[in-house]
Amino acid sequence: MEKLLSVIVPVFNSEKYLMRCVSSLIFQSYKNIEIILVNDGSKDSSKYLCDRLGEMYSQIKVIHKKNGGVSDARNKGLDIAKGDYVTFVDSDDYVKHKTFSILVTCLEKYDADIAECEHLQVWQMYKVDGREDCVDILEYTPIEAMRDFYNKRRFYPSVCGKVFRREVIRDVRFRCGYFREEGLLFNLSTLSNVSKLTFVSNKLYCCQQYPSRHLSYIYSLNGVAQEIESFKISRDYYKDTDEIMFDLGNRVFLRFLYEKMRRCVIDNCSWRIKKQAFYAYANELATYGENFNYSLLPTRKLRNGIRLLRINRFIFRYVYIFYNKYFRRNSNDF
């Protein structure tokens, strides 16, 4: 008999996408699921849709609460979840038909604690991608997960697209008030309870994108401050308990700062929009001492880029623009 899977869905002003999301959950090939819709003070018709869906399907539970953010909504769902396994789906996203069957099978077959799949970015209402059955499955340890995160390969900071054994979550909860990189802190907190993870290379979790608000969202100062704080906490999470994990966390934080500054330079929008975010990341990078060990960084270009940033941020900006324009228009590694 299938073990119970709890699917926690925070809902806020999602009337356009909520039915698509819930339909993808109701008609999963994995049948023993409970769906917890947490209406986080929606102002649109989402709250009525939640109630209607709860009346139509017995496996749906509905919670209504005052607006407190996505972290608080997920915590409310965790408090009432009864499943042996737990997963999170955002209300504007959806999952493919066999997603949970594949991920739960990975947990059970490989005796893993977390199973994860790749994300498919969706810019329209639906996107068809045929690769669902042909799966490549990898096994790795928490340390390997951090290394892969550092190298931008596997173990995404998001909690979406993952299925957790309930016992590794225990009393771990999301930090309320965070709306950027809130999943990173949750994932790190669970890693200390994990012995093995599995990764499915197929894009089974479909993540809705929003081009019209993309840049304003990325460069909001409040969001930038939350990103930096989240990565600083993750960097120091194992500082006093695990030297290897702390070293990896340091590398992740440096790469995060560098990648964000690189994006500030090459994103096609006004420098006025990006300027404050650029200098917020640069000021954080400047806190690293002069004796920082650059050999921690994986590529010569990354080492040279950070050295240049430490010397002069103004020069870095124009050197990178020149390099990107004339030598590597699609470069991701300078």
C-alpha positions as CSV (number, residue, x, y, z in Angstrom):
1,M,0.0,0.0,0.0
2,E,1.2,3.5,-0.9
3,K,2.4,5.6,2.1
4,L,0.6,9.0,2.6
5,L,2.2,12.0,0.9
6,S,1.3,15.5,2.2
7,V,1.3,18.2,-0.5
8,I,1.5,21.7,1.0
9,V,0.3,24.5,-1.2
10,P,0.5,28.1,0.0
11,V,-2.1,30.2,-1.8
12,F,-2.0,34.0,-2.3
13,N,-3.9,35.8,-5.1
14,S,-3.5,32.8,-7.4
15,E,-7.0,32.7,-9.0
16,K,-5.4,32.5,-12.5
17,Y,-3.3,29.4,-11.9
18,L,-4.8,27.6,-8.8
19,M,-7.1,25.2,-10.8
20,R,-4.1,24.2,-13.0
21,C,-2.0,23.5,-9.9
22,V,-4.6,21.5,-8.0
23,S,-5.7,19.6,-11.2
24,S,-2.1,18.4,-11.6
25,L,-2.1,17.2,-8.0
26,I,-5.5,15.5,-8.0
27,F,-4.8,13.5,-11.1
28,Q,-1.3,12.3,-10.1
29,S,-0.5,8.6,-10.7
30,Y,0.4,8.5,-7.0
31,K,-3.0,8.3,-5.4
32,N,-2.4,8.3,-1.6
33,I,-2.0,12.0,-1.1
34,E,-3.5,14.7,1.0
35,I,-3.5,18.2,-0.4
36,I,-3.3,21.1,2.1
37,L,-4.3,24.4,0.6
38,V,-3.2,27.3,2.9
39,N,-5.0,30.5,1.8
40,D,-2.6,33.2,3.0
41,G,-5.1,36.1,3.2
42,S,-5.8,36.3,-0.6
43,K,-7.7,39.3,-1.9
44,D,-9.0,37.7,-5.1
45,S,-11.2,34.7,-5.6
46,S,-8.5,32.2,-4.5
47,K,-10.1,31.8,-1.1
48,Y,-13.5,30.8,-2.7
49,L,-11.8,28.4,-5.1
50,C,-10.0,26.8,-2.2
51,D,-13.3,26.2,-0.4
52,R,-14.9,24.9,-3.6
53,L,-12.1,22.5,-4.2
54,G,-12.2,21.3,-0.6
55,E,-15.9,20.4,-1.1
56,M,-15.3,18.6,-4.4
57,Y,-12.3,16.4,-3.3
58,S,-12.0,14.6,0.0
59,Q,-8.2,14.6,-0.1
60,I,-8.1,18.4,0.0
61,K,-7.8,20.2,3.3
62,V,-8.2,24.0,3.4
63,I,-6.8,26.5,5.9
64,H,-7.6,30.2,5.9
65,K,-5.3,32.6,7.7
66,K,-4.3,36.2,7.8
67,N,-1.5,37.2,5.4
68,G,1.8,36.3,6.9
69,G,3.9,35.3,3.9
70,V,4.8,32.0,2.2
71,S,7.0,30.8,5.0
72,D,4.2,31.1,7.6
73,A,1.7,29.5,5.2
74,R,4.0,26.5,4.7
75,N,4.5,26.2,8.5
76,K,0.7,26.1,9.0
77,G,0.6,23.3,6.5
78,L,3.4,21.4,8.2
79,D,1.6,21.6,11.5
80,I,-1.4,19.6,10.3
81,A,0.3,17.4,7.7
82,K,-0.2,13.7,8.4
83,G,1.9,12.2,5.6
84,D,4.9,9.9,5.9
85,Y,6.3,12.0,3.1
86,V,6.0,15.8,2.6
87,T,6.4,18.0,-0.5
88,F,5.7,21.6,-1.4
89,V,4.1,23.0,-4.5
90,D,3.6,26.8,-5.2
91,S,0.0,27.6,-6.2
92,D,1.1,29.1,-9.6
93,D,3.2,26.1,-10.5
94,Y,2.2,22.5,-11.4
95,V,3.7,19.0,-11.6
96,K,3.7,16.4,-14.3
97,H,1.5,13.3,-14.0
98,K,4.1,10.8,-12.6
99,T,6.1,13.3,-10.6
100,F,5.3,11.9,-7.1
101,S,5.3,8.3,-8.2
102,I,8.9,8.7,-9.5
103,L,10.1,10.7,-6.5
104,V,8.5,8.4,-3.8
105,T,9.9,5.4,-5.7
106,C,13.4,7.0,-5.5
107,L,13.0,7.4,-1.7
108,E,12.0,3.8,-1.2
109,K,14.2,2.0,-3.7
110,Y,17.4,3.8,-2.7
111,D,16.5,4.3,1.0
112,A,17.0,8.0,0.6
113,D,15.7,10.8,2.8
114,I,15.1,13.5,0.1
115,A,14.3,12.9,-3.6
116,E,14.5,15.9,-6.0
117,C,13.8,16.5,-9.7
118,E,14.8,19.2,-12.1
119,H,12.6,22.3,-12.7
120,L,11.0,23.3,-16.0
121,Q,10.6,27.0,-16.4
122,V,7.2,27.9,-17.9
123,W,6.5,31.2,-19.6
124,Q,3.0,30.4,-20.8
125,M,0.0,28.5,-19.3
126,Y,1.4,25.1,-20.1
127,K,4.6,23.7,-21.6
128,V,4.8,20.3,-23.1
129,D,8.0,18.3,-22.4
130,G,7.9,14.6,-23.3
131,R,10.7,13.4,-21.0
132,E,8.8,11.9,-18.1
133,D,9.4,8.2,-18.1
134,C,13.1,8.1,-19.2
135,V,14.6,9.0,-15.9
136,D,18.3,9.1,-14.8
137,I,18.7,8.8,-11.0
138,L,21.7,9.8,-9.1
139,E,22.5,9.2,-5.4
140,Y,24.6,11.5,-3.3
141,T,25.4,12.6,0.3
142,P,24.7,15.9,2.1
143,I,28.3,17.0,1.4
144,E,28.0,16.2,-2.2
145,A,24.7,18.1,-2.3
146,M,26.5,21.2,-1.0
147,R,29.2,20.8,-3.6
148,D,26.7,20.4,-6.4
149,F,24.8,23.4,-5.2
150,Y,28.1,25.4,-5.2
151,N,28.7,24.2,-8.8
152,K,25.0,25.0,-9.8
153,R,24.3,21.4,-10.9
154,R,21.9,19.7,-8.4
155,F,20.2,20.4,-5.0
156,Y,18.3,23.6,-5.8
157,P,17.8,26.1,-2.9
158,S,14.0,25.8,-3.5
159,V,11.9,23.3,-1.4
160,C,9.7,22.8,-4.5
161,G,10.4,19.7,-6.6
162,K,11.6,17.8,-3.6
163,V,9.9,15.0,-1.5
164,F,11.1,14.7,2.1
165,R,10.7,11.9,4.5
166,R,8.7,13.3,7.4
167,E,11.3,12.2,10.0
168,V,14.1,14.4,8.5
169,I,11.9,17.5,8.8
170,R,11.0,16.8,12.5
171,D,10.4,20.2,14.0
172,V,12.3,22.2,11.3
173,R,10.2,25.2,10.2
174,F,10.6,28.0,7.7
175,R,11.8,31.4,9.0
176,C,8.8,33.7,8.9
177,G,9.2,37.0,7.2
178,Y,11.4,35.7,4.4
179,F,10.1,35.6,0.8
180,R,13.5,35.2,-1.0
181,E,15.7,32.1,-0.5
182,E,13.5,31.0,2.4
183,G,13.8,27.4,1.0
184,L,17.6,27.5,1.3
185,L,17.5,27.8,5.1
186,F,14.9,25.1,5.4
187,N,16.9,22.7,3.2
188,L,20.1,23.3,5.2
189,S,18.3,22.7,8.5
190,T,17.0,19.3,7.2
191,L,20.4,18.3,5.8
192,S,21.8,17.6,9.3
193,N,19.1,14.8,9.6
194,V,19.8,13.3,6.1
195,S,22.2,10.5,5.2
196,K,21.3,10.1,1.4
197,L,19.6,12.1,-1.3
198,T,18.5,11.1,-4.8
199,F,18.3,13.3,-7.9
200,V,16.1,12.7,-10.9
201,S,17.4,14.4,-14.0
202,N,14.0,14.9,-15.6
203,K,12.1,18.2,-15.4
204,L,9.0,17.1,-13.5
205,Y,8.3,20.3,-11.5
206,C,6.9,23.1,-13.7
207,C,7.7,26.6,-12.4
208,Q,5.7,29.6,-13.7
209,Q,7.8,32.6,-14.8
210,Y,6.7,36.3,-14.9
211,P,8.6,38.4,-17.4
212,S,6.7,41.6,-16.7
213,R,7.8,41.8,-13.0
214,H,11.0,39.8,-13.4
215,L,13.6,42.6,-13.1
216,S,11.8,44.8,-10.5
217,Y,11.4,41.7,-8.3
218,I,15.1,40.7,-8.7
219,Y,16.5,44.1,-7.8
220,S,14.2,45.2,-5.0
221,L,16.4,46.2,-2.1
222,N,14.3,44.4,0.4
223,G,14.6,41.2,-1.6
224,V,18.3,41.7,-2.1
225,A,18.8,42.1,1.7
226,Q,16.9,38.9,2.3
227,E,18.9,37.0,-0.2
228,I,22.2,38.2,1.4
229,E,21.0,37.4,4.9
230,S,19.7,33.9,3.9
231,F,23.1,33.1,2.3
232,K,25.0,34.4,5.3
233,I,23.0,32.3,7.6
234,S,23.5,29.3,5.3
235,R,27.2,30.0,5.2
236,D,27.6,30.0,9.0
237,Y,25.1,27.2,9.6
238,Y,27.8,24.5,10.1
239,K,30.5,26.9,11.4
240,D,30.9,25.3,14.8
241,T,29.9,21.7,14.0
242,D,31.3,20.7,10.6
243,E,34.4,22.2,9.1
244,I,33.9,20.6,5.6
245,M,30.3,21.9,5.3
246,F,31.3,25.3,6.6
247,D,34.0,25.5,3.9
248,L,31.5,24.6,1.3
249,G,29.0,27.2,2.7
250,N,31.7,29.8,2.3
251,R,32.3,28.9,-1.3
252,V,28.5,29.0,-2.0
253,F,28.2,32.4,-0.5
254,L,31.1,33.9,-2.5
255,R,29.8,32.4,-5.8
256,F,26.3,33.8,-4.9
257,L,27.7,37.3,-4.5
258,Y,29.7,37.1,-7.7
259,E,26.9,35.7,-9.8
260,K,24.5,38.4,-8.5
261,M,26.9,41.2,-9.4
262,R,27.6,39.7,-12.8
263,R,23.8,39.6,-13.4
264,C,23.6,43.2,-12.4
265,V,26.1,44.1,-15.1
266,I,24.6,42.1,-18.0
267,D,20.8,42.3,-17.4
268,N,19.2,44.4,-20.1
269,C,17.6,47.1,-17.9
270,S,18.5,50.6,-16.7
271,W,21.6,50.8,-14.5
272,R,19.5,53.1,-12.2
273,I,17.3,50.0,-11.4
274,K,20.3,47.8,-10.7
275,K,22.8,50.1,-9.1
276,Q,21.8,49.8,-5.5
277,A,21.6,46.0,-5.7
278,F,25.0,45.9,-7.3
279,Y,26.6,47.9,-4.5
280,A,24.8,45.9,-1.8
281,Y,26.4,42.7,-3.1
282,A,29.7,44.5,-3.5
283,N,29.7,45.8,0.1
284,E,29.1,42.3,1.4
285,L,31.9,40.9,-0.7
286,A,34.2,43.6,0.7
287,T,33.8,42.1,4.2
288,Y,36.1,39.2,3.3
289,G,39.6,39.8,4.5
290,E,42.6,40.5,2.4
291,N,44.0,37.0,3.2
292,F,41.1,35.2,1.7
293,N,42.1,31.9,0.1
294,Y,41.2,32.3,-3.6
295,S,42.1,28.7,-4.3
296,L,38.7,27.9,-2.8
297,L,37.1,29.2,-6.0
298,P,36.8,26.6,-8.9
299,T,37.9,28.6,-12.0
300,R,40.6,31.1,-12.8
301,K,38.0,33.5,-14.3
302,L,36.0,33.4,-11.1
303,R,39.1,34.1,-9.0
304,N,40.2,36.9,-11.3
305,G,36.7,38.4,-11.3
306,I,36.5,38.6,-7.6
307,R,40.0,40.0,-7.3
308,L,39.0,42.7,-9.7
309,L,35.8,43.4,-7.8
310,R,37.8,43.9,-4.6
311,I,40.2,46.3,-6.3
312,N,37.6,48.5,-7.9
313,R,33.9,47.8,-8.5
314,F,33.6,50.6,-11.1
315,I,36.4,49.1,-13.2
316,F,34.9,45.6,-12.9
317,R,31.6,46.8,-14.3
318,Y,33.1,48.2,-17.5
319,V,35.7,45.4,-17.9
320,Y,32.9,42.9,-17.7
321,I,30.7,44.8,-20.2
322,F,33.6,44.9,-22.6
323,Y,34.4,41.2,-22.2
324,N,30.8,40.1,-22.5
325,K,30.3,42.2,-25.6
326,Y,33.4,41.4,-27.6
327,F,34.6,38.0,-26.4
328,R,31.9,35.9,-24.8
329,R,28.5,37.2,-25.5
330,N,26.8,34.3,-23.7
331,S,29.5,33.9,-21.1
332,N,28.5,32.5,-17.7
333,D,32.0,32.1,-16.2
334,F,34.0,35.4,-16.3
